[in-house]
């Protein structure tokens, strides 16, 4: 039974009775105690009180029979101190005096957490308990588990707000409401109520936690993490004037409560937390919420300035610095916050699914551990498929030195301290090694994370369509545009309830980082932590703004699992400086797979004038059979393809295609240039899209000047299968401005500078020239040995670090600009039409859906615009083919003469109908949806409606004689200067 004792003793009797009651119950106020006790124990308490009783003794006892009913049992001493029900008379005076009075008795069972009428104290304890269980299942860190428990116990205490409790009562007058949104329950009543003038419950929870005099034995940094979880377990509500300071929470709350309500709020806080403590006692949990006392003097007029100075917790902690150590400190803080917050929200959602009765039963039966079942991290199905794959290789290539070496490397990777790095030259079998590593560590599920969709598609080719790998396993691709499950020769669109259900889930970094930058997908982090993870081609994140900080956060989360991290980083070009100095992975944990490629390579550097697009420019020269020309940008690949389409039997691939065209061209590229491919085409002209994780090969290659990682990745597509007996020619096309002056005045230099890779690219070229690599043919192992030496040379490291620091500074800037705190619109229903919409703050760039007219380009290179658009934006089938472009490009990069948005706003309503848009921002916002794109060009037929000419910088979807060319500006198409 649960009982409450109330003392009205005076003088010496006060201390005597306190000693007795302190021995049996928890003090929940200066004169109140509460505990769970047997009938025999209660008799013993009464006897001890009688022994010490005097004329100043007065103690009443109440039995808490249910959530809404208590029973008065007895009084020891002066009964006149209580009324007939054993209740203490209480008067209220002014606010300040009221706050200083002893606590009133609060029936904690009258407070609910949600419309399922879960008692608030039970909900708080259960969420704390389950959050602790989740953290304990993910990492062996008692401190982190304690913080998760504490965060759960405090997270919803703000629901003692009378406005919330009244709303619950109103919502449940007729029936219990079982359907709870993932975003949590917040007051959503119509009328005058608004979160513009009232704090949300998580904000009140944070405020109440702040008032505690003593935070226990929690270190200040951990207090920050605890407060971060309490505050951010819900997204912020949209407000015209955002709450930025803790004072605003108090100011808005006190403006909505009278003196009596405010006193009740503070007394309820202490007594409900005391009830939570009692539940923790039943579960024998050492770490309990601190409820010693709250410091109401912090609310005095002379101390309000303290509240005014306290900012509400930032969602991400990053600040610009010239010192890598400061970024590491921020990464660690954010990683810890990610885990606690994810565990708390996951626990909250799981507990909130229970009915009030089910939650009570779980607590009474001590079965809360059943609310969240930790993932089973070992399984036989995936292991069986991988073993079958390996057996096939061993049968096909018995006693192969390559198989033996791959097995040794996979075994070494299982022995690293926490996270292993697999380095291996192109074609050495890194995918096979990663699978063998997964099998050796008993993986049940692999999340295979890639930097780009194209890398994902390359893996599907290897793992699914290549019969030597895993044709029968359940393999899922999950990206923004591809959601498919492959198994046993069949493929189907992934059902919504089976996302991330594959034995191997191949996905992009965006899908994983959503767990740490959004509220909706936060629980994905628990799946990520429970899975075995492979980060493929991770070196690409280094030059990707924001991702070069968010990726280390994900790695840091896994590092907390220590020897159970089950994570592998894979790349031919690991960038040792990034691995050792930012990720803090020891160089001994970088395991190298030696290359079995016996081919030799003739390295050449050819300087050229960027202003000329003729035979003097290696990127535009007509090429021989089986040659790849890889440019840094799509526009160079497009223009060189057009210029040579009359004489070359070539393919063109880059990122500016419609989905169906991109898929068709990708398949042609792979079928033509894979090992023993069709060789239907002679030349491949490409942007950077082909430089990684694509199992294709050429006999000769021209690359545009770039940094070491890109240079080596592109080299990996040259004689990849070691077929040639003569040296393979690898030409690096270097702009004269860079070769002679070292300045970034040309297009290539500016491009690399935007990537924050210009200094390291220059250092790499200078290093290779200093090593005289052009003197005679060189082998692949020799080239990779030079790559390691490059990262051991001080002058090289200075350039690499300079670029990395610049890249990290840009990332902080981008996170501040675009990674807005998660915000919810509680009173607005979002349309669920199944269409993909562009997020308002995408880290990939600020893009919009666009439409454009089709332009045909003949062998004479002359464009002809036809009466056809790239796709039909008026139906779902057409929308699947939608295109996007950056806002910068749409608006002409700041040049009003090139602004295509302004042109559309003036003409579109007359061409296509509808209302005239008077604001560019409105049109831009509408273009986040694929059925209202921005028109970058119009057909001649549509232009004739308004007797207008096309914009001189209009962008068209170009179609060549032999294949689609993709989106390109007519101005750039006809301009022979780069």
N, C-alpha and C positions, 0 to 999 in steps of 0.2 A: 504494500500500500504506500501511496505517496502522501505525506503530511506536511502542513505548514505550521510553524510555531510563531506566535506574535508576543513579544515582551513589552509590557508597560511598567516594568519594575523601576524603582527609584532608589537613589542613594546606594548603600553598600550591596543591596540585593541585586542591583543591575549587574555588577561584575560576577557575583556568585552564579546567577542563572546563565550568564553568558558562557562561563566555563563548562557548565553542564551541557548546554545546547551545542556549543562548538565541538564537543566530543562526539556528538551523535549526528549532527546535520551541517549542511553548508549554509553559511551566512549569505543571504541575498540582499541584505540591507542592514542598517545600524540596529534595527530591532526586529528583524524577521529572519527566519531560517526555513529551509525546505530540505526534505530528504525522502528517499525510499526506505521503508523500515518494516520489519515484521511486527505482529501484534505483541509478541513477547518483548521485543525491543522497546516498543512504545510504553508498555507497562513499566519497564525498567527506568525509562526517562522520567515518567510521572513520579515514581518512588524517590528518585534522586532529587527532583525538584521539591518534593514535600519535605525531605530531610533538611534542605537548606532554606526553607520558606520562612519568611517573617512578615510583619504587617506591610512592608513595602514591596512584597513579591506580587506579581500579576502576570501569568503566562497562559495564553489560550492555545488550544490545539485544534486544527481543522483537517479533515480527511478530504483530499481531492478525489471525488468519486468519478467524474467524467470531465469532458472538455468544458462543459458549461455548468457543472454543479459541484458544490463542496458541502461537506457536512460538519457542523460544529460538534466536537467531541467533549471537551472538558476545559476547565480553568483551574489552575493551581494558584491559590492566593486570593487577592482582592478582586472579586467579580465585578465590583462597581466600575472598574477601569474599562469594562466592555459593555456592550448592549446585550440583549437577550440572545443574539446570534453569535456572540463572541467577537463582534466587529468593533474596531476602534473608531470613534467619531473623529472626523477630519474637517477642518475649515480651510478655506483658501483666502489668501490676502493678495497683496500685489505680487507681480511676477517674480521679482528678485527674492522676496521673502518666501514665496511658494517653492522656489527652487532649492532653498536651503532647508526645507522641512524634511522630516523623516519620510521614508517611502510609504506610499499607499499600497495596499494589497492589490495585486493585479492577477486576474485569472488568466494565466498564459494560454489556456485552451480556447480562449475566445479570439485568438489571433490566428489568421489563416495565411498560408503562403500563396494560394492560387484558388481558382474556381473549382478545383476538385476538393476543396476544403481540407487540404493537408494541414495539420497543425503546424504553425510556423516553427516552434521549437524543434519538432520532429524533422521537419524539412531541412532546417539549418544543420542539425546534427547529421542527418543522413547524407546530405550533399558533401559535408566535410569528410565523413567517413569514406564515402565512395571515391571522392577526389584523392584521398590519401591512398586508397587501394589502387587506383589507376596509376598514380605516380610510383608507388612501390612496385607495380608490375612492369614499369618502364625502366626505372633507374634504381640503383641501390644507393640512395642518398636520403638518410633519415631527416636531414635538415629540410630538404625539398619536400619530403612527405609531410613534415610538420607544418610547413607553410601552406601546403595544399589543404590540409585539414583545417587550419585556422581560417584560411580564406573562405572555405565552405561554410564554416560556422558563423561568419560575419556577413556573408555576401548579400543576404536578403533581409538583414535585420531592419533595414529602412522601410520594410513593409508594415512596420508598426505605425506608420503614418496614418492618422485617422482617415485621410482622404482615400487611401488605398483600401483600408479595411471596410469603409462604407461602400466603396465601389464593389468589393467582393460580395458583400451582403446583398446589394441591389442586383448584382448579376446572377446570384444563386437563389433568389426568392422562390422561383418556380422549380428549378431543377439544378443539379450539379452539372457543370460544363466540363466534359472530358477532353475535348480537343484543345490542346495548348500549342500555340505557335512556337517554332524553334527560337524565335527572337525573344521569347519570354512574355510574361503577362505584365502589361502596363495599363494604367487608367486610360480608357478610350471613350469615355462618355462624351456625348455631345453637349452643346451649350457653352457656358462661359469658361469652363475649365480649360486650361491650356498649360502645356509644359514651358511656355514662354514665361509663366509667372509662378510655376510650381516645380520643385525638383523631382526627379525620378527617384525610385527607391534605391537604386545603386548609388546615387549621389548622396542620399541621406545615410546610407550604410557607411560610406566613407567618412562623412561628417561625424557620425557617432563614434566610429573607431578612433578618429582624431581626438575626441574628448577623453579617452581613457588616460588616466594619470600614468599608468604603468603598462608598457607594452610587453612585459615579461622579459625573458632572456633572448629576445629576438634582436639581432644586430641591425643597426640603422639601414644598411643596404638591403637586408631581408625585409625590413618594415616597408621599404619602397616597393619591393616585389609584391608583398602582401596587399598593399594599398592599390597597386596597379591591377591586381586580379579582382579585388572587390569592385573597383570602379569600372573596369573594362569587361566585366562578364556580360555586359550588354553594350550594344552600339549606342552612341550618343543620339539623342533625338535632334532632329533638325530644329534650329532656333534662328530667328532673325538676328538676335543678339546672344551669341553663345556664352554659356557659363565658363569662365576661365579661372576663377578663384574660388577657394573653399568658402570664403565669406559670402559669395553670392548664393551658395546653397543654403547657408544659415539665414541669410537675409530674406530669401524668398519663402523659406519654411516658416520662420517666425512671423512673417506677415500674414500667413494663412492659418495660424493657430492662435487660439486665445491662451491665457495664462494657465487655465486648468488643463487644456489639451497638451500644452508644452510640458507641464510637470508630469502628466501621465505618460508622455512619450519617453522621458528620461527614466522614470521608474520602470516602465515596461521593458526598456532596453536592458536594465540590470537584471530584472527578474526572469526574463526570457533567456538571457544568456546563462543565468544560474541554472535554469531548467536544462539547457543544453549541456552544462557541466555535469548535471546529474546523470544524463544519458551517457555521457562519456565515461562516468564512473561505472555504470552498468557494463559497459563494453571494455572496461579496464584499459582505457587509453591514457597514457601518461601526459601527453600534451593537451592541455585544456585551454579554452579561450580565457583571456584575462578579463576578470570582472571585478577586480578589487574595488575600484571606485572611478567615477568620472569627474573630471575637473571642470566644474561649471564656472569657475572664476575666469576661464578663458573667454567667456561670453560677456564679461563685464565691459562697460563702455571704454575703460582705459586700456583694455587688451584686445579690442576688436582689430587693431592694426595688425596683430599677428595673423589673424585669419585673412586679412586683406593681402598679405604677402605670400600666402601659401597657394601655389598654382595647383590646379587639378592635374593628376598624373598624365604625362605625355604617353602617347601610344608607343612610339619608338624613341629610343635614346640614341641619337647620333649627333655629333658635332664635328665640324671641319677641323682638321689638324694636319701638321706636317710630320707627325710622328705615328708610325704604324701601331705602336703600343696602345695609343689612345683608341684606335679603331677596334683593337682586340678587346679592350675593356668594355667598349660599347656592345660588341658582338656577344660577349659572355652575359652581360646584363639582359639583353634582349632575348637570348636563347633561354635563360632561366625563366623570364617572364612568359615566353611562349608556352613552355611546358606547364607552368602552374595554371595559366589562364585556360589552356586547352583542357587540362584535367578537370578544372572547376566547371567549365561549360558542359563538358561531356557528362560529368556526374549530375549536374543540374538537370540536363535534358533526360537522363535515364531515370532519376528519382521522380521527376515531374510527370512521367508517364504512368506512375502508380496511382491508384485510387487512394483516398484518405485511409480507408480501412486496410488496404493492402500494405501501405506504409507502416501503419500502426502494428500490424501483424509481424512484419519483418523486424521491427524494433523489439517487440516483445519476445520474439522467437530467436533473436540474435542472428538473423539470416540476411543482414544487409549486404553481405559479400556476394549474394546471388544477384543483386541488382546489376552489377557489372562483372561479366565473366572475362578475365584476361584472355587475349588471343592465344591459341595453341601455336607455338612457334616451331613445332616440328611436325612434319607430315611425310607420307610416303609417295603420294601421287606425283608431285613434281620431281622428287628424287628419282622415281622410277623412270620418268620420261628422260631425264638428263642421263641416267645410267645407260639407257638404251641408245642414246645419241653417242655417248663415249664408246660403248661397245662396238657401235657401227664403225667409228673411226679406227678403232684398234683392229677390227676385222679387215677393213679395207686397206689399212696401212700397217700390217703386223710388224712389231718391234721397230716402229718408226722412231728415229731420234727426235723428231719434232713432237710426237705424242708424249714421249718420255719427258722432254724438257717442259712441255706445257703442264704436265702433271706435277713436276717438281715446283714450278712457279706457283701453281694453284695451292699446293701444300704449304709453301712458304707464306702465302697470303693469309692462311688460317692461323698463322703463328704470330702475327703482328700485335702490337700492344692494344690498339683499339680500332683505328681505321687504316686500311691498306690502300696503297696506290699502285696500280698496275700500269707499268710503262712498257710499251712494246712498239717496235716499228710497224708501219703499215703492212698488213698481210701476214702478221705473225700468229694470228688466231686469238686475239684478245677476247672476242665474244665467247669462244669455246672455253678459254681459261676462266672467264667470269662465271660461266655455267658450272664448271667443275668445282670452283671455289664454293659456289652456292650449295652444291650437292654435299661437299665435304663438311660444311657447317650446318647441314640438316635444314636447309631452307624449305619452308612450306609455301612461301609466297615471296616473289621478287617484285619490287617496284623499280622499274628501269627508267631512270630520269634522263631526258635529253634536252639540249639547249634549243633545238629547232624541230619543227614538224618533219622536215626532210630527213633528219637523222632517225626519227621514229619510223618513217617509212622504209628507210634502209634496213633497220632491224627487223621489220616485218618480212622483208624479202629474205633475210638470212634465216630467221627462226621459224617462219611459217611456210614459206614457199620453197625453201631449200629442204629437200627430203632428208638430208643428212642431219638436220638439227631436230626440231620439235614439232613435227607436223600434227601430232595427235594431242599435244598439251592444250590446255585452255589459255590462249594468249589474247590479251585485250589491248587495243590501242585506245587511249583516252586523251584527246587534244581538243582544242576549241572547235575544229572542223571535222575531225574523224573520231567516231565513237563506234567501234566494231569489235565483236568477239569472234575469234577464229578457233576452230577445233575440228580435228579429224576431217579436213578438207572442206568444211562448211564455214560460212561466215554469215553473221547476222548483226543487225544494228543493236547496240547494247541497250537492253531495257533499263529504264530509269532506276529501278531498284537493284540492278546488278552492276552498277558502276563500281570499279575497283574490286571486282570479284574474280578476276582471272588468276591463274597460277602465276603468270607473269603479266604485269600491267606495264605497258610501254607508254610513257606520258612525257609531257614537257615540263620544264621547271616551273612554268606559270601555274600549273594545276597544284603543285606542291606548295609554292610560296603563297598561294591563296589562303592556306591554313594559318599563315603568320601575318598576313596583311589585311585580312577581312574577318568579319564576324560569322558570316553564313557558313563558310567552309572550315571553321576552326577545328572541328572534331577530326578532320582528315589527318591532323598531326599525330593523333593517337594511332591511326592505321599506319602512318609512315614509321613511327617509332617501333611498332610491333613487327614490321616487315624487314626482310633483307633488302638492302637498297644498293643499286648500282648507279653511279653518276657517270654517264658516258660522255666523252668529249667535254669534260668539265672545264677545260682550259678556255673555252669560248666565253665563259662568264666573266673572265678577267677584264675584258673590254666592253662588257655590257653594263651600262649605268644601272645602279641600284642592285642588280643581281650579284655584283661582285661583293656586296655586303649581305644580302639575304641568303645567298648560297652558303657563305661561312656560318651564318646563324643556324641553318639546317644541319651543317656538319657538326657544329658545336653541340647541338641537341643530341646528336648521335654519340659524340665523344663522352657525354655524361653517362652513357651505358657501359663505358670502359670496355672490358673484354667481351661484352655482349652487344657491342655496337653493330656488328654484322653489316658493315658498309664498305663498299669498294669504289674507289675513284679510278676511272679508266681513261687513259689518253696516251697517244704516241708522243705527245709534247707536254709533259707535266708542269712546266714552268716551276722549276725548283724554288725560285725566290718566293712565289706566291704560296706554295705548299708549306715551306718551312717557316716563313716569317709572318704570314697572315693566318693560315689554317693551323699553324703550330703542330704540324705532323713531322715527326722525326725523319731525317733522310734515310735512316735504316729501314723505314717502313715503305719506302719506294722500291718495289720489286720489279726488276727488269726482265722481260722476255727477250732473249737475243734473237736477232733476225736470221732466218735461214735463206734469205734472198741473196743469191750469189752475183747478182747483176752489178754492173758498174755504171757510173753516171758522169757525164761530161758537163761540168757546171760552167755556164757562160753568163756574163753580164753585158747587156747591150744598152747603150745610152741612146735616148731619142728626144726629139723636140715634141713636147706635148701639144703644141699648136698645130701640128701636121697629122693628118689622118690619111696617110698614103703608104707606099711601100717602104718608106724610111722608118715607119713606126711598127715595131715587132707585133703589136697587138692587132694591127690591121692588115698585115701581110697575108697573102694567100698561102695556105698550108698544104702539106703533103698528107698522105693517108695516115690514119690512126694518130692524129695529133689533137691535143687539148690546148685551148687558149683560155686561161682563167684570169678574168679581170676583177678589180676590186669593186666595181659597180655594174649594175645591170645595163646602164645606158651605153657603156663602152662595148659590152658584149652584143647588144642589139645593133648598134651602128656598124660594128665590124662584120656582123653576120649579113646585114643588108648590103653592105659594100661588096661582099664576096659571094652573095647567093647565086650569081650568074655562073661562077666558075667552080664553086665548091659544092660537094655533096655533104652538107653539114647539118648538124642539129644545134639548136639554141635552147639553153635552159637558164632560167633565173627565177626570181620570186614574183614578178609582176604579171602573172597569168591568172585567168579564171581557174577555178578548182578543177573542172573537167580537163581543161587544156594542160594544166600542170601535171595532173595524174597521167594523162596520155603520153606527154613528152617524157616524163620521168621513166615510164615503162619502156619507151623506145630507147632511151639512153642506157638503161640497165641491160636490156636484151641485146643491144648492139655491142656494148663495150665490156660486158662481164667476161669472165673466163670462158673461153670457147663460145663467145657470143656470135651473133649473126654477121657482124661487120658490114651491116647494110649501109652504114654511113661512114664517111672518112674522117670528118673533123667534128669536134665538139667545142662550141664556143659557149662559155658559161660565166656567171657571176660566182661569188664565193659559195654558193649553195651546194656545189659538188665536192668541196674540199675535205669533207670528213664523213666517215661512216658510210661510204658508198663503194661497194665492191666492184669497181670498174678500173680499167687500165688502158694506158696509151703507150706509144713507142717514142713519142716526142712531146715536150710540153713547153709552153711559154706562159710565164706568170708575171703579173704586174708587181712591181716593188712592194714589199710588205714586211711585216715583222716575222720573227723566227718561227713562231707557232704556225702561222698561216703558210709560211714558206715550206715548212716540213710537211704539213698536212697535204698540201698540193703535190709535193714530191711523192707522197704515198700513193698517188694514182698513176705514177709513171713506172711502167713495167712491174706492176704490183705482183704479178704471178711468176716473175723471174723466168721469162721465156726467151729473152734476147741474149745472143752471144756477144754482140757488139755493144759498145757504150751507148747509153741512152742520153740524148741531149736535153738538158734542162736550162732554158734561157730565162733569165730575170731581166725584164724590161725596166730600166731605171731612167726616170726623167732627167734631162740634163741639169735642170735647176737644182736637183738634189745631189747629183753626182759631183757637180762642180762647185756649188756654193753651200750645200747642206741646208738650204733654206726651204721652207714649206710654202713657197709662193704659187706653185702649180696646183692643179686639181688633185693629183695623187697625194701630194704633201698635205693639202688641206683635209682630205678624206682621212688620212692616218692620224692627223692631229685631232680631228673630231673623235676618233676612237681612243685617244690618249695612248697612241702606240708609235708615234713618229720618232721619238728619240731612241727607243729600243730597236726600231726597224733600221735606223741609220747605224746604230751600234752593231747590229747583226751583219749588215753588209760590210762594214769596215772590218769586223772580226774575220769574216770569210776571206776577204781580200788579203788581209794580213797573213792568213794561213795559206794563201796561194792555192786555193782549191781549184782554180781554173788551169793549173799547170798540167795536170794529168788526170785521167779518170779516177774516180773515188768510189768506194763501196758504201753500202747503206750503214753497216756497223761503224765505219769510220766517220760518216756524217753525224751519227747520233753520239759518238764520242766527242766530236767537236761541239755539239749542242750542250753537252754536260759541261765541257770546258768553258763555254761561253758564260755559264752561270757561276763559274768560279773565278772569273776575271773581274777585278775591281772596277775598271772603267765600264765594263758591260753592266755590272750591277748598279752602278750609279745611274745609268740611263734607264734601266728597267725600273728601279725604285722611283725615279722621278715621274715616269709615266704612271706607275701604280698609284702613287700619292695623288697625282692629278685626277686619275680616274675615280679614286675614292672620294675626293672632294666634290667631283661632279655628281657622284651618287648621293651624297648627303644633300646636295642642293636639289636633286630630283626628288628624293624622298620627302623633303620639306615641301616641295611644290605639289607633287602629285599623290603622295601616299597620305591622303587626308585621313583623319581619324574615321573609323567606321561610323557611319551615320545612318539612322533609320528614320523612316517617315511613318510613324505609328498610325496616323489617321488616314493614310492614303493606300488604296489597294492597287497593287501592281498588276498590269495586264499579263496574263499567262497565255500568250499566243504561240509559244514554242520557238519564236524567232530569236536568233542570237542578236544581242545588242551590244554596242561598244561601251565599255565602262567609261565613266566620266574621268577617271584618273588611272590610265593604264601606264604601267612602267615600260611597256614596249614602245611607247610613243603616242602622241595625240593624233589619232586617225579618225577618219569618217568614211562611211560608205559613199561610193561615187559611181556615176554612170557616165558612159562616153560613147560617142559614135564610132562606127567601124571605119577604118581607113585601109584601103588595099595598096600595097607597094609592089610595083612590077620590077622586072629585071633592070629597067632604066632608073630605078631608085626614086621614081616620081610617085608621090602619094595621090590617091583618089578617094575622097570621102564618099561613102555610099549611104543610101537611106536605110540604115540598119543600126541598131544599138548592140552593145556588147552582150547584153542579157535583157530579159524581160522582168522589170522590177515590179510588175503588177500581179504576178502569181508566185506561189511558193516554190514551184520548180525552177523558175528563173532566178529567184532570190538565192537559191543554193549556189548560184554562179557569181554572186555579188563580188565587187572589187572594193578595195579601200585605198586611200591615199592620205598622206599626212596633211594636217591643217596648214603647216608651213608651205607645202607645195601648192595647196589649194589657193592660198592667199598670196602666192607669188613671192614667197620669201621676203616679205616686207616691201616689195616693189609694187606700187599701185598699178603700174602699166601691165603687170603680169597677173593681177588679182582676178582669178576665175570666179571666185565667190561673188564679188561685186557685180560681175557681168551677169551671172545667173539671177541674182536678186532683181536686177532691172528687167530682164527679159522673160523669166520662166513663167510667170502667171499668164502672159499673153501667148506663150508657145504651148504650154501644157494645161492651161486652165488653173482654176483654183484662186485663192485669195493672194493678193500681193503681199510679200513679206517686206516689212519696213526696217527690219533689223537683221544684220548679218548673223548675230549671235543666235537668233531664233532658228535661222536656217541651219546653222552649224549644229545646234542641239537636236533638231529634227533628224539630221543625217546620222545620228547614232543608231537609227533603225534602218534596216536594209530596204524597206519599201518606200523610204523618202530620201533617196540619195542626192548628193550634189552633182549636178550635170557639169562635167568638165568640158564637154563639147556637145554640139547638136548636129543632127542630120541636115543636109541641104533642104530637104522638104520642110522640116520644122522651122529652119531659119527663114525660109521664104514667107512663112505666115506673118512675120514681123518685118519683112524686107530688111533683114540684117545680115551682115557678114560675120563669119566665124572670128573668134578671138585669135589674135596672132600667136598666142601661147597656148591655145587649146590643146588638150591631151586626148589622144585617140587610142582606140584598141586596134593596133596595126596587125595586118595579115599579109604575110609574104607569099611568094609564088609557091614555096615548098612547105612552109609551116607558119603557124601563128608567131608573131613577134612580140605581142604584148603591149601594155600601156606605155606610150611614149609621146612626148611633146612634139608637135609639128615643128616648132621653132628649133628644137635640138636635132630633129631628124634632118632638117635642111641646112643646119649650120655645120660647116665642116671644121669649125674650131671646137676643141673640147671644152 
